[in-house]
C-alpha cells in the first residue's frame, strides 16, 4: 500500500530494499527535493529506474529528498495520479501512504489527489504550527502517513510514528526494510485511461476546483 522514503541530508537509503519495494508498488514513482533558488523540484515517472537515478545522484551530493512509490488502491494508473502533489497555496508538496475514505473521490482520480486539493482549499498557510489544524489533518488521515516538504526543503510528517527511521532515512512502511518476501506475488488489476468511467469528466472536476480556489482567494 505505497511507500514513502524520506532521506535527510546525511541519510543512507537501503537501495536494495527500495528496489524490492518498487516491484510491489509499481503504479507510479515520484521524487521531490529542494533545488537551489528554484523551489521544490518534482519528477514523476512510470519508470522506477528514472526516479532511482535521481535519488542516487542526490544522495551522492548529500541532498535531502522524498521518494514515493504508488500501489494503486483506487483511481487510474497514470502520471496525473502519481505522487507527489503540490499544495500551491500552502507552499508545500505532499506524498501519502494509506487510504483516505473520508472524502468523496471522483471515479478515476486517486484519493491522494483529491486529498491534496482538499487540504489546499481548507488549510491556512502556516497550519503546521497550529495544533488544531494539525489535529484536523491527523483525524482526516486516520492511519495514513503523510510526508510534506516545505519551500525551504524541510520535512513534516503526519503519523511519523507509524513509519520507521533507519540510517537517517524514514520509511512509511517499516516492513519495507525488513521483509524479504518475494515481490512477484503481487499482480494487481491495472487501470488505464480507458478504464475510467465515462461519467467522470476530469476537466469538469478541475473546472469546479479552480472555481472554488478563485472564490477562496476573492473571499
Buried (B, 14 or more C-beta within 10 A) or exposed (E): BBBBBBBBEEBEBBBEBBEBBBEBBBBBBBBBBBBEEEBBBBBBBBEBEBBBBBBEEBBEEEBBBBBBBBBBBBBBBBEBBBBBBBBEBBBBBBBBBBBBEEEEBBBBBBBBBBBBBBBBBEBEEEBBEEEEBBEBBEEBBEEBBBBBBBEEBEBBBBBBEBBBBBEBBBBBBEEBBEBEEEBEEEEEEEBEEEEBEEEEBBEEBEEEBEEEBEEEEEE
